Amino acid sequence: MTDRYVVFGNPIAHSKSPRIHGLFAAQTGQDMAYETCLAPLDGFAATVTQFRATGGKGGNVTVPFKEEAFRLCTRLSERAQAAGAVNTMNFSGDEILGDNTDGAGLVADIRRNLGMIITGKRVLLLGAGGAARGVIQPLMAEKPAQLLIANRTEGKATALACEFSGCAAAGFTDIDGTFDIVINATSAGLSNDALPIAGSVFAPGALAYDMMYGKATPFLQLATAHGTRCADGLGMLVEQAAEAFFVWRGVRPDTGPVLDLLRAG
């Protein structure tokens, strides 16, 4: 019988995950189906329970349910615990294993697809919300020379930095120095808002990375104006999906051809 997986979210019709996992399954010869699942804003847990009851094997979780999924899981991976959020669930009997593959996806995209070594680099992480929290531990595991968390509200950045050994914090207007990798983990791009940061944060040869994909955000426009190399989050999307696929199936797909197909439209 074909194993069934879904991505839970609201909204969810726009998701590229079914196409990505369909390509992974075809590439690796896995007998599985993957669809979207629109969960009511007040009915996430019930939707998960119903999917499990009909034989569902696992699911991805996207906005706005990642923190609720964290609370719903009966067992959590180390990286899910660090992130305080779950984007991947694996169902086994009465157990719901919660994992978070976002940070692994980001690091894989930066290292493998973009060819940028994180070790020894100065990294600036913009934002102190859930998206930022989910990638700090994997970034720190790469042993950067510095990881500075910057946020509009400095107190929030400081509180987050205190949860992870070796991180520093600052307000957007108090960022000091230049950085080799600047990652935008804020949602400012959704509303085309510019961040109050100076172009001087980009060191020569730096990488500007926006977790949002599919648009030239004001952050990426700022970086481009300063001659900085830019990347959006499409590669992160594919790489975190590959990590979730490995959690479920024990097989690691080749992400390069899938990312090329998505870039081609």
C-alpha positions in Angstrom: 0.0 0.0 0.0 1.3 3.5 -0.9 2.5 5.4 2.2 0.8 8.8 2.6 2.3 12.1 3.7 1.0 15.6 3.8 2.0 19.2 4.6 -0.3 20.8 7.1 -0.8 24.6 6.9 -3.3 27.5 6.5 -3.1 28.7 3.8 -1.5 25.8 2.0 -2.6 25.7 -1.7 0.5 27.5 -2.8 2.9 25.0 -1.3 5.6 23.6 -3.5 6.2 20.6 -1.2 4.0 18.1 -3.1 6.0 18.7 -6.2 9.3 18.5 -4.4 8.5 15.2 -2.6 6.9 13.8 -5.7 10.2 14.3 -7.5 12.2 12.9 -4.6 9.9 9.8 -4.6 10.3 9.2 -8.3 14.1 9.7 -8.1 14.5 7.2 -5.2 11.9 4.7 -6.1 9.8 5.2 -3.0 6.2 4.1 -3.0 4.6 7.2 -1.4 2.1 10.0 -2.0 2.3 13.5 -0.7 -0.5 16.1 -0.7 -1.4 19.4 0.9 -3.8 19.4 3.9 -5.6 22.6 4.9 -6.0 22.5 8.7 -8.5 24.9 10.3 -6.8 27.6 12.4 -8.5 26.1 15.5 -8.4 22.5 14.4 -4.7 21.5 13.8 -4.6 18.7 16.4 -7.9 17.2 15.3 -6.7 17.3 11.7 -3.5 15.5 12.6 -5.4 12.9 14.6 -7.8 12.3 11.7 -4.9 11.9 9.2 -3.1 9.4 11.5 -6.4 7.4 12.0 -6.6 6.9 8.2 -3.1 5.5 8.0 -1.0 8.6 7.4 2.7 8.0 8.0 3.9 11.6 8.6 3.7 15.2 7.6 5.4 18.5 7.3 4.1 21.5 9.2 4.1 25.1 8.0 2.7 28.4 9.0 1.0 28.9 11.5 1.2 25.5 13.2 4.9 24.8 13.9 4.7 25.7 17.6 1.4 23.9 18.1 3.0 20.8 16.4 5.9 21.1 18.9 3.4 20.8 21.8 1.5 18.0 20.1 4.5 15.6 19.6 5.2 12.9 22.1 8.9 12.9 21.4 11.2 15.6 20.1 14.5 15.6 18.3 17.4 17.6 19.8 17.1 20.2 17.0 13.3 20.5 17.4 13.9 21.1 21.1 16.4 23.8 20.3 14.1 25.4 17.7 11.0 25.3 19.9 9.1 24.4 16.8 8.4 21.3 14.6 8.2 21.2 10.8 8.4 17.5 10.4 6.3 14.8 12.1 6.8 11.0 11.8 4.0 8.7 13.1 4.8 5.3 14.6 2.2 3.6 16.6 1.1 5.9 19.4 4.2 8.0 19.0 4.5 11.3 17.2 8.2 12.1 16.6 8.7 15.9 16.1 11.8 17.2 14.2 12.9 20.5 12.7 14.8 20.4 9.4 14.8 24.1 8.6 18.3 24.8 10.0 19.8 21.8 8.3 18.2 22.9 5.1 19.6 26.4 5.4 23.1 25.2 6.2 23.0 22.6 3.3 21.9 25.3 0.8 24.6 27.7 1.9 27.4 25.1 1.9 26.4 22.7 -0.9 24.4 24.8 -3.4 26.0 28.2 -2.9 29.5 26.9 -2.0 30.0 29.1 1.0 31.9 27.8 4.0 30.3 29.0 7.3 33.2 27.9 9.5 35.3 30.9 10.6 32.9 33.4 9.0 31.1 36.3 10.6 27.4 35.6 10.4 24.6 38.2 11.0 21.1 36.8 11.6 18.3 39.3 11.2 15.2 38.6 13.2 14.5 37.0 16.6 11.3 35.1 15.8 10.6 31.4 15.1 12.4 31.4 11.8 15.6 32.7 13.4 15.4 30.4 16.4 15.0 27.3 14.1 18.4 27.9 12.4 20.7 29.0 15.3 21.8 25.6 16.5 22.7 24.3 13.0 24.6 27.5 12.2 26.5 27.4 15.5 27.4 23.8 14.8 29.4 25.0 11.8 31.6 27.0 14.1 31.4 30.5 12.7 33.8 33.1 14.0 30.7 35.2 15.2 27.0 34.9 15.2 25.2 38.1 15.9 21.4 38.1 16.2 19.9 41.5 15.4 16.3 42.5 15.8 14.2 45.7 15.7 13.6 45.1 19.5 17.1 44.5 20.9 15.7 42.9 24.1 14.1 40.1 22.1 17.4 39.5 20.3 19.3 39.4 23.6 16.8 37.0 25.1 17.2 34.6 22.2 21.0 34.9 22.2 21.1 34.0 25.8 19.5 30.6 25.0 22.4 29.7 22.7 26.0 29.7 23.9 28.4 31.9 21.9 25.8 34.2 20.3 25.7 38.0 20.6 22.8 40.4 20.1 22.1 43.9 18.9 19.4 46.2 17.7 19.1 46.8 14.0 20.5 50.3 14.3 23.4 49.2 16.6 25.0 46.5 14.3 28.7 47.0 14.5 31.2 45.7 11.9 30.9 43.8 8.6 29.7 40.3 8.0 30.5 37.5 5.6 27.0 36.0 5.6 23.9 38.1 6.3 20.6 36.1 6.7 17.2 37.7 6.7 14.9 35.6 8.9 12.3 38.4 9.3 9.0 38.5 7.6 9.6 42.1 6.3 9.7 40.9 2.8 6.1 39.8 2.9 5.0 43.4 3.1 7.9 44.7 1.1 9.2 46.6 4.1 12.8 47.7 4.2 14.9 46.8 7.3 16.7 49.7 9.0 20.2 48.3 8.4 23.0 49.9 6.5 24.6 48.4 3.4 27.9 48.6 5.2 27.0 45.4 7.1 28.0 43.4 3.9 31.7 42.6 3.9 33.5 42.3 0.6 32.6 38.9 -1.0 29.6 38.5 1.4 26.5 36.5 0.8 23.1 38.1 1.5 20.5 35.3 2.1 16.8 35.9 2.4 14.7 32.9 3.7 11.8 34.1 1.6 11.9 32.9 -2.0 10.4 34.0 -5.3 10.8 37.8 -5.0 13.4 40.5 -4.8 12.8 41.7 -1.3 14.0 45.1 -0.1 16.7 43.3 1.8 18.0 41.7 -1.4 17.7 45.0 -3.3 19.8 46.6 -0.6 22.5 43.9 -1.0 22.4 44.1 -4.8 22.9 47.9 -4.6 26.1 47.3 -2.6 27.4 44.7 -5.1 26.7 41.8 -2.7 26.0 38.2 -3.9 22.3 37.3 -3.2 20.3 34.2 -2.7 16.7 33.5 -1.8 15.3 30.7 0.3 14.2 28.3 -2.5 17.3 26.1 -1.9 16.6 26.0 1.8 13.0 24.8 1.0 14.3 22.0 -1.1 17.1 21.0 1.3 14.8 21.0 4.4 12.4 18.8 2.4 15.2 16.4 1.6 16.1 16.2 5.3 12.4 15.5 6.1 12.4 12.8 3.4 15.4 11.2 5.0 13.6 11.2 8.4 10.6 9.4 6.9 12.2 7.1 4.4 15.9 6.6 5.4 16.9 7.7 1.9 18.6 10.9 1.0 17.6 12.3 -2.4 19.7 14.3 -4.8 18.5 17.9 -4.4 20.4 19.4 -7.3 18.1 18.3 -10.1 15.0 19.1 -8.1 16.2 22.6 -7.4 17.1 23.1 -11.0 13.5 22.1 -12.1 12.0 24.5 -9.6 14.2 27.3 -10.7 13.2 26.6 -14.3 9.5 27.2 -13.3 
